[in-house]
Amino acid sequence: MFRTLTLTSAIALSVAFTPAMAANEAPSTVDATYVAESATTALAPGEKIENLFTKNTTQQFILQKLTDRVYFFQSSFYGTVFYVGEEGVLVIDALEGSAEALQAAVAQVTDLPITALVYSHDHADHIADAGKLIEANPDLRVIATEGTVELMERLGSNLPRPTEVVSTETNTITFEDLTIRVVPLDAEAHAHDHAAFVLEGTGVVHVPDVINPDQPPFWSFAGADSYLGYRDLIAQIDGLKWDYLSGGHGNVGSRDDIAFYNRFLDDLEAAVGEALGTIAFGSTVEDPSQLNGHTAYLSTWIDAVGDYATDKLRPEYGEYYGFEYSTPKNAEMVGMYMFSYR
């Protein structure tokens, strides 16, 4: 566990101290229809917010209405959703460095206070501003799964502990007239306490750090420990009932994003398979007499596998968001998976 400056803080600081910049927005991976950001006009399923990268580098936050009571929020490339009830507001995740922006976004659509906070999983970049939200909303309910509570205790988390624990018998959260169905994710590719949160009756699901809509998979598959189980997560999310996907990063997601991920992963696995059959193990070490250990055999080889697969995919996918920065590492992870499990 890192207790110092995190990636979110670093991004937020760089945005805060960098002059407003124009960005060349990457083309859509799903041929999306882009619309202007709006806190009053609901996004239709399948539509996406225009100029999202530029907005993240030039605005304090992005706020988009999804349904009558559900809103999509994003700041410094981190996103979530909140639900406006009759007496208060429920927020999923206290994104690090974004408490003030979140409060301001909520204030744009309601005078009601934030009365409930749900932890999606015990990764500090998604929940580190809980203390600030509690300070601003003293009677705040803080809700988490048993898995998250156990992980926080085991790792000695310095973040506020939940005031309520989701029962594994029901796996539901009740907030006024809203029921949130908690779906534990079967694979631990990203987090040991990972779950999807289905806002029943709204068509919205929040499941961070698996799918970044309108982008190829993020570097290291968004912080996954390995490629093992990653596609199982995609399938499990696809099996849930939803119209809008809040992926924690990226744009608002749709079923088209699931289809793109499956196609991209098929092609990535094929490219890596070709690399494994082309680049012989050991061929990337020119002079073994210059080594003092065998580590170079694997490290240089898997680097070459990643580069080969990335080159193979570039003609079709190279213009997409973050391709050059994410794909080599992702190809290496797929390479190690396919090399290990034969």
C-alpha positions as CSV (number, residue, x, y, z in Angstrom):
1,M,0.0,0.0,0.0
2,F,1.3,3.4,-1.0
3,R,0.9,6.1,1.7
4,T,2.5,8.9,-0.2
5,L,1.6,10.8,-3.4
6,T,-0.6,8.5,-5.5
7,L,-1.1,8.5,-9.3
8,T,-4.4,10.4,-8.9
9,S,-2.8,13.1,-6.9
10,A,0.0,13.4,-9.4
11,I,-2.4,13.7,-12.3
12,A,-4.5,16.3,-10.4
13,L,-1.5,18.4,-9.6
14,S,-0.2,18.3,-13.2
15,V,-3.6,19.4,-14.4
16,A,-3.9,22.1,-11.8
17,F,-0.5,23.6,-12.7
18,T,-0.6,23.1,-16.5
19,P,-2.0,25.8,-18.7
20,A,-5.2,24.9,-20.5
21,M,-4.3,22.8,-23.6
22,A,-6.0,21.8,-26.7
23,A,-5.9,18.1,-27.3
24,N,-6.4,16.0,-30.4
25,E,-9.3,13.7,-29.4
26,A,-8.7,10.1,-30.4
27,P,-11.3,8.5,-32.7
28,S,-14.1,6.5,-31.1
29,T,-13.5,2.8,-30.7
30,V,-17.2,2.2,-31.2
31,D,-18.2,4.8,-33.8
32,A,-20.0,6.6,-31.0
33,T,-22.4,9.5,-31.3
34,Y,-20.9,12.3,-29.3
35,V,-23.1,14.9,-27.6
36,A,-22.4,18.1,-25.6
37,E,-22.0,17.6,-21.8
38,S,-25.3,18.4,-20.0
39,A,-26.4,18.2,-16.4
40,T,-30.0,18.7,-17.6
41,T,-30.4,16.6,-20.7
42,A,-30.1,12.8,-20.2
43,L,-27.7,10.9,-22.2
44,A,-29.3,8.3,-24.5
45,P,-27.9,4.7,-24.1
46,G,-24.9,4.4,-26.5
47,E,-24.2,8.2,-26.7
48,K,-21.0,9.5,-25.3
49,I,-19.7,12.9,-24.0
50,E,-17.8,14.9,-26.6
51,N,-14.2,16.0,-26.1
52,L,-13.8,14.1,-22.8
53,F,-10.0,14.1,-22.8
54,T,-9.8,17.9,-23.4
55,K,-12.5,18.4,-20.7
56,N,-10.4,16.4,-18.2
57,T,-7.4,18.7,-18.8
58,T,-9.3,22.0,-18.8
59,Q,-12.3,21.7,-16.5
60,Q,-12.7,21.1,-12.8
61,F,-15.1,18.3,-13.5
62,I,-17.5,16.8,-16.1
63,L,-21.2,16.3,-15.1
64,Q,-23.6,14.4,-17.2
65,K,-27.2,13.5,-16.5
66,L,-27.9,9.8,-17.2
67,T,-31.4,9.2,-15.9
68,D,-33.9,11.2,-13.8
69,R,-31.9,10.7,-10.7
70,V,-28.5,9.3,-11.7
71,Y,-25.5,11.5,-12.8
72,F,-22.1,10.7,-14.2
73,F,-19.2,12.6,-12.7
74,Q,-15.6,12.8,-13.8
75,S,-12.6,14.8,-12.6
76,S,-8.9,14.3,-13.5
77,F,-9.7,11.2,-15.5
78,Y,-11.5,9.5,-12.6
79,G,-15.2,8.9,-12.7
80,T,-18.2,7.7,-10.8
81,V,-21.9,8.2,-10.5
82,F,-24.3,9.6,-7.9
83,Y,-28.0,9.2,-7.2
84,V,-30.3,12.1,-6.1
85,G,-33.0,10.9,-3.8
86,E,-35.8,12.8,-2.0
87,E,-33.9,13.5,1.1
88,G,-30.2,13.2,0.2
89,V,-27.6,12.1,-2.3
90,L,-25.8,8.8,-2.6
91,V,-22.3,8.8,-4.1
92,I,-20.3,5.7,-5.1
93,D,-16.6,6.3,-4.3
94,A,-14.7,9.3,-2.9
95,L,-12.3,9.8,-5.7
96,E,-8.9,11.0,-4.5
97,G,-8.4,14.7,-5.0
98,S,-12.0,15.3,-6.1
99,A,-14.1,15.9,-3.0
100,E,-14.5,19.6,-3.6
101,A,-15.3,19.0,-7.3
102,L,-17.8,16.4,-6.4
103,Q,-19.5,18.6,-3.9
104,A,-19.7,21.4,-6.5
105,A,-21.2,19.0,-9.1
106,V,-23.8,17.7,-6.7
107,A,-24.7,21.4,-5.9
108,Q,-25.4,22.0,-9.5
109,V,-28.3,19.7,-9.6
110,T,-29.7,19.7,-6.0
111,D,-29.6,21.5,-2.7
112,L,-29.8,18.1,-0.9
113,P,-26.7,17.0,1.1
114,I,-24.6,13.9,0.4
115,T,-25.9,11.4,2.9
116,A,-24.4,8.1,1.8
117,L,-21.1,7.0,0.4
118,V,-20.4,3.6,-1.0
119,Y,-16.8,2.2,-1.3
120,S,-16.5,0.2,-4.5
121,H,-13.2,-1.4,-3.5
122,D,-10.2,-0.8,-1.3
123,H,-8.0,1.1,-3.7
124,A,-7.1,4.5,-2.3
125,D,-7.2,6.3,-5.6
126,H,-11.0,5.6,-5.6
127,I,-11.9,6.2,-2.0
128,A,-9.1,8.4,-0.5
129,D,-11.3,11.5,-0.2
130,A,-13.8,9.8,2.1
131,G,-12.5,11.8,5.1
132,K,-13.1,15.1,3.3
133,L,-16.7,14.1,2.4
134,I,-17.3,13.0,6.0
135,E,-16.0,16.4,7.2
136,A,-18.4,18.2,4.9
137,N,-21.3,15.8,5.6
138,P,-20.9,14.8,9.3
139,D,-23.8,12.3,9.3
140,L,-22.6,10.5,6.2
141,R,-23.4,6.8,5.9
142,V,-20.2,5.0,4.7
143,I,-21.1,1.6,3.2
144,A,-18.8,-1.2,2.0
145,T,-18.8,-4.9,1.4
146,E,-17.4,-7.4,3.9
147,G,-14.5,-8.0,1.5
148,T,-13.6,-4.4,1.5
149,V,-13.8,-4.1,5.3
150,E,-11.7,-7.2,5.8
151,L,-9.0,-5.9,3.3
152,M,-8.9,-2.5,5.0
153,E,-8.3,-4.2,8.4
154,R,-5.7,-6.7,7.1
155,L,-3.7,-3.9,5.3
156,G,-4.1,-1.4,8.1
157,S,-5.8,1.2,5.9
158,N,-5.7,4.8,7.2
159,L,-9.0,5.6,5.5
160,P,-12.3,6.0,7.3
161,R,-13.9,2.7,8.2
162,P,-17.4,2.0,6.9
163,T,-20.3,2.6,9.2
164,E,-22.4,-0.1,7.5
165,V,-21.3,-3.4,6.0
166,V,-23.2,-5.1,3.2
167,S,-24.5,-8.4,4.2
168,T,-23.3,-11.3,2.0
169,E,-26.7,-12.9,2.5
170,T,-28.5,-10.2,0.6
171,N,-25.7,-8.3,-1.2
172,T,-28.0,-5.3,-1.5
173,I,-27.8,-1.6,-0.4
174,T,-30.9,0.3,0.3
175,F,-31.0,4.1,-0.1
176,E,-34.4,5.7,0.2
177,D,-36.3,4.1,-2.7
178,L,-33.2,2.8,-4.5
179,T,-31.9,-0.7,-4.3
180,I,-28.3,-1.3,-5.3
181,R,-27.4,-4.9,-6.1
182,V,-23.9,-5.8,-5.2
183,V,-22.4,-8.4,-7.5
184,P,-19.0,-9.7,-6.3
185,L,-16.7,-10.3,-9.3
186,D,-15.6,-13.9,-9.7
187,A,-12.0,-13.1,-10.8
188,E,-9.4,-11.2,-8.8
189,A,-7.7,-9.8,-11.8
190,H,-7.9,-6.2,-10.5
191,A,-8.8,-6.3,-6.7
192,H,-9.4,-8.9,-4.1
193,D,-12.7,-7.1,-3.0
194,H,-13.9,-6.1,-6.5
195,A,-17.6,-5.9,-7.2
196,A,-20.2,-4.4,-9.6
197,F,-22.9,-2.1,-8.3
198,V,-26.1,-2.3,-10.2
199,L,-28.5,0.6,-9.5
200,E,-31.7,-1.3,-10.0
201,G,-34.4,0.3,-12.1
202,T,-32.1,2.9,-13.4
203,G,-30.1,1.0,-16.1
204,V,-26.8,2.1,-14.5
205,V,-23.9,-0.1,-13.3
206,H,-20.8,1.1,-11.6
207,V,-17.8,-1.2,-11.9
208,P,-14.5,0.6,-11.9
209,D,-11.1,-0.5,-13.3
210,V,-12.1,-3.2,-15.7
211,I,-13.4,-1.5,-18.9
212,N,-12.5,2.0,-19.9
213,P,-15.2,2.8,-22.4
214,D,-14.2,4.2,-25.8
215,Q,-10.6,3.1,-25.3
216,P,-8.5,0.0,-25.7
217,P,-7.7,-1.6,-22.3
218,F,-5.6,0.7,-20.1
219,W,-2.0,0.0,-19.3
220,S,-1.6,-3.3,-17.3
221,F,-5.3,-3.9,-17.9
222,A,-6.1,-1.1,-15.5
223,G,-3.8,-2.4,-12.7
224,A,-4.6,-6.1,-13.0
225,D,-2.3,-8.5,-11.3
226,S,-2.3,-10.6,-14.4
227,Y,-4.3,-11.4,-17.5
228,L,-5.6,-14.5,-15.8
229,G,-9.4,-14.0,-15.2
230,Y,-9.6,-10.6,-17.0
231,R,-11.8,-11.9,-19.8
232,D,-14.0,-13.6,-17.2
233,L,-14.6,-10.1,-15.7
234,I,-15.7,-8.8,-19.1
235,A,-18.1,-11.7,-19.5
236,Q,-19.6,-11.3,-16.0
237,I,-20.2,-7.5,-16.6
238,D,-21.7,-8.2,-19.9
239,G,-24.1,-10.7,-18.2
240,L,-25.6,-8.0,-15.9
241,K,-28.6,-5.9,-16.7
242,W,-27.6,-2.3,-17.6
243,D,-27.8,0.4,-20.3
244,Y,-25.1,2.7,-18.9
245,L,-21.7,1.5,-17.7
246,S,-19.6,3.7,-15.3
247,G,-16.2,2.2,-15.6
248,G,-14.3,4.5,-13.2
249,H,-12.3,5.9,-16.2
250,G,-13.1,6.7,-19.8
251,N,-16.5,7.7,-21.2
252,V,-20.0,6.5,-20.4
253,G,-20.1,2.9,-21.6
254,S,-22.5,0.8,-23.6
255,R,-22.8,-2.8,-24.9
256,D,-20.7,-1.7,-28.0
257,D,-17.8,-1.2,-25.6
258,I,-18.1,-4.8,-24.5
259,A,-18.0,-5.9,-28.1
260,F,-15.0,-3.8,-28.9
261,Y,-13.1,-5.2,-25.9
262,N,-13.8,-8.7,-26.9
263,R,-12.7,-8.1,-30.5
264,F,-9.6,-6.3,-29.4
265,L,-8.6,-9.0,-26.9
266,D,-9.2,-11.7,-29.6
267,D,-6.8,-9.8,-31.9
268,L,-4.3,-9.1,-29.1
269,E,-4.2,-12.8,-28.2
270,A,-3.7,-13.7,-31.8
271,A,-0.9,-11.2,-32.2
272,V,0.8,-12.4,-29.1
273,G,0.4,-16.0,-30.2
274,E,2.1,-15.2,-33.5
275,A,4.9,-13.4,-31.5
276,L,5.4,-16.5,-29.3
277,G,5.7,-18.6,-32.4
278,T,8.1,-16.3,-34.1
279,I,10.5,-15.0,-31.4
280,A,12.4,-18.0,-30.0
281,F,13.1,-18.0,-26.3
282,G,16.8,-17.1,-25.9
283,S,17.1,-15.4,-29.2
284,T,17.0,-11.9,-27.6
285,V,20.3,-12.6,-25.6
286,E,23.2,-12.0,-28.0
287,D,26.1,-12.8,-25.7
288,P,25.4,-15.0,-22.6
289,S,29.0,-14.5,-21.5
290,Q,28.2,-10.9,-20.6
291,L,25.4,-11.9,-18.2
292,N,25.6,-12.6,-14.5
293,G,22.1,-14.1,-14.3
294,H,19.5,-15.7,-16.4
295,T,16.9,-13.0,-15.9
296,A,17.8,-11.4,-19.2
297,Y,16.5,-14.4,-21.1
298,L,12.9,-13.7,-20.0
299,S,12.9,-10.0,-19.6
300,T,14.3,-9.2,-23.1
301,W,12.2,-11.9,-24.7
302,I,8.9,-10.8,-23.2
303,D,9.7,-7.2,-24.2
304,A,10.2,-8.3,-27.8
305,V,6.9,-10.3,-27.7
306,G,5.1,-7.1,-26.5
307,D,6.7,-5.0,-29.2
308,Y,5.9,-7.6,-31.9
309,A,2.3,-7.8,-31.0
310,T,1.9,-4.0,-30.7
311,D,3.4,-3.6,-34.2
312,K,1.0,-6.2,-35.5
313,L,-2.1,-4.4,-34.0
314,R,-1.0,-0.8,-34.9
315,P,-2.4,-0.6,-38.4
316,E,-5.9,-1.3,-37.1
317,Y,-5.8,0.1,-33.5
318,G,-2.9,2.6,-33.4
319,E,-5.0,5.8,-33.5
320,Y,-7.1,4.8,-30.5
321,Y,-6.8,6.4,-27.1
322,G,-3.5,5.5,-25.4
323,F,-2.7,2.6,-27.7
324,E,1.0,3.2,-27.8
325,Y,1.3,3.6,-24.0
326,S,-0.9,0.7,-23.0
327,T,-0.6,-2.1,-25.6
328,P,3.1,-3.1,-25.2
329,K,2.6,-3.8,-21.4
330,N,-0.8,-5.5,-22.1
331,A,0.8,-7.7,-24.8
332,E,3.6,-8.7,-22.3
333,M,1.0,-9.7,-19.7
334,V,-0.9,-11.8,-22.3
335,G,2.4,-13.2,-23.4
336,M,3.3,-14.3,-19.9
337,Y,-0.2,-15.8,-19.5
338,M,0.0,-17.8,-22.7
339,F,3.6,-18.8,-22.0
340,S,2.7,-20.0,-18.5
341,Y,-0.6,-21.8,-19.1
342,R,0.0,-24.1,-22.0
